[in-house]
Amino acid sequence: MQPRLALYVTPMCGYCHYVMSIIQELSLDVEIHNIMADRNQLQELFKARNRTTVPVLKITSNDDVQWMPESRVIVQYLQGMKADL
């Protein structure tokens, strides 16, 4: 079973746009959460990481939740995931 993915972003973040372009290029199903437009998502990110820097990929698999920061790491993960499909 594939994990559920959610990317936390802001509209002015160049690194976020980079990750989103890779998601589109790879045709992956990833929820996009704009933390500037949705206060609940902002609070969830802060509660999980004690900071609100983006991009951050939330990976949910069964009862396990991981938070992955850093655009390069996120892109490597997504590319590897696509290769495994």
ZADRENMI-54019 format. One record per residue (C-alpha): residue number from 0; residue in three letters; chain; x, y, z. Coordinates in nm, 2 decimals. Each point is the difference from the previous one (the first is absolute). Layout:
// residues N
NUM|ala|A|X|Y|Z
...
END
This chain:
// residues 85
0|met|A|0.00|0.00|0.00
1|gln|A|0.13|0.34|-0.10
2|pro|A|0.04|0.26|0.28
3|arg|A|-0.22|0.31|0.00
4|leu|A|0.20|0.31|-0.08
5|ala|A|-0.06|0.36|0.08
6|leu|A|0.23|0.29|-0.08
7|tyr|A|-0.01|0.31|0.21
8|val|A|0.09|0.32|-0.19
9|thr|A|-0.04|0.37|-0.03
10|pro|A|-0.07|0.19|-0.32
11|met|A|0.33|0.20|0.01
12|cys|A|0.23|-0.29|0.07
13|gly|A|0.23|-0.08|-0.30
14|tyr|A|0.10|-0.33|0.15
15|cys|A|-0.37|-0.09|0.04
16|his|A|-0.06|0.08|-0.37
17|tyr|A|0.30|-0.22|-0.09
18|val|A|-0.14|-0.30|0.19
19|met|A|-0.35|0.06|-0.15
20|ser|A|0.15|0.00|-0.35
21|ile|A|0.16|-0.34|0.07
22|ile|A|-0.33|-0.13|0.14
23|gln|A|-0.17|0.11|-0.32
24|glu|A|0.28|-0.14|-0.22
25|leu|A|-0.02|-0.34|0.17
26|ser|A|-0.39|0.00|0.00
27|leu|A|-0.02|-0.08|0.37
28|asp|A|-0.31|0.04|0.21
29|val|A|0.11|0.24|0.28
30|glu|A|-0.23|0.23|0.20
31|ile|A|0.13|0.36|0.00
32|his|A|-0.06|0.20|0.31
33|asn|A|0.05|0.37|-0.02
34|ile|A|0.07|0.09|0.36
35|met|A|-0.05|0.37|-0.07
36|ala|A|-0.36|-0.06|-0.11
37|asp|A|-0.09|-0.27|0.26
38|arg|A|0.07|0.08|0.36
39|asn|A|-0.08|-0.36|0.11
40|gln|A|0.27|-0.13|-0.23
41|leu|A|0.25|0.26|0.14
42|gln|A|-0.08|-0.11|0.35
43|glu|A|0.03|-0.37|-0.08
44|leu|A|0.34|0.06|-0.16
45|phe|A|0.12|0.21|0.31
46|lys|A|-0.14|-0.26|0.24
47|ala|A|0.19|-0.28|-0.18
48|arg|A|0.33|0.18|-0.05
49|asn|A|0.01|0.31|0.23
50|arg|A|0.07|0.21|-0.31
51|thr|A|-0.19|0.10|-0.32
52|thr|A|0.28|-0.01|-0.26
53|val|A|-0.10|-0.15|-0.33
54|pro|A|0.00|-0.21|-0.21
55|val|A|-0.07|-0.30|0.22
56|leu|A|-0.14|-0.33|-0.12
57|lys|A|-0.23|-0.19|0.24
58|ile|A|0.01|-0.37|-0.06
59|thr|A|-0.28|-0.20|0.15
60|ser|A|0.02|-0.38|-0.02
61|asn|A|-0.25|-0.20|0.22
62|asp|A|0.05|0.15|0.35
63|asp|A|0.35|0.14|-0.07
64|val|A|0.05|0.37|-0.09
65|gln|A|0.33|0.14|-0.11
66|trp|A|0.08|0.37|-0.07
67|met|A|0.27|0.05|-0.27
68|pro|A|0.15|0.35|-0.04
69|glu|A|0.25|0.12|-0.26
70|ser|A|-0.10|0.02|-0.37
71|arg|A|0.29|-0.21|-0.12
72|val|A|-0.07|-0.28|0.24
73|ile|A|-0.37|0.02|-0.09
74|val|A|0.07|-0.02|-0.37
75|gln|A|0.24|-0.30|0.04
76|tyr|A|-0.27|-0.18|0.20
77|leu|A|-0.27|0.07|-0.26
78|gln|A|0.23|-0.11|-0.29
79|gly|A|0.08|-0.32|0.19
80|met|A|-0.37|-0.06|0.07
81|lys|A|-0.09|0.05|-0.37
82|ala|A|0.27|-0.24|-0.10
83|asp|A|-0.15|-0.26|0.24
84|leu|A|-0.35|0.02|-0.16
END
